Amino acid sequence: MDDFRWPVRIYYEDTDNGGVVYHANYLKFMERARTEWLRDRGVEQDALIESHGVIFAVASAQMDFLRPGRFNQRLLVSVRPTLTRRASVVIEQEVCRVLENGEEGDVLCRGSVKIVCVDAVSLRPRPFPENVRREILSDR
């Protein structure tokens, strides 16, 4: 399965007083990429609440910060599901710098995020709706 990639630019607001990306913002970049990955597969999270009464929650996140990102750099954030269960999926993600020639450069940050499908009211785990499960596993 090919990784989905989402472009991001580092804005001034994303940096700390040292001029590098504040570590927590990598989680935001990854969240945006996962949302767009789902959208690319026809899965809108607000529609899931209405149609199936479920939401997605982050159960765990493990991050490795490898190199600093700096103001105005272009990035690509990848999304690759690696382990799907009835009510959860582990997604491997990388944030890479985009070089001047448009090719991918150094990996700045690497992470593994476990997402759980939960009931929107009780917040207890529920299996993914079958159509969502198919889209998560699809090769696009």
Protein Blocks (a to p, Z undefined) as FASTA:
>chain_A
ZZddddddddfklpcfkopacfklmmmmmmmmmmmmmmmnopafklmmmmnopacddfbd
cdddfbdcdehiacddddddfbdcfkbccdddddddddfkopacddfbdcddddddddfk
lopacdddfklmmmmmpcZZ
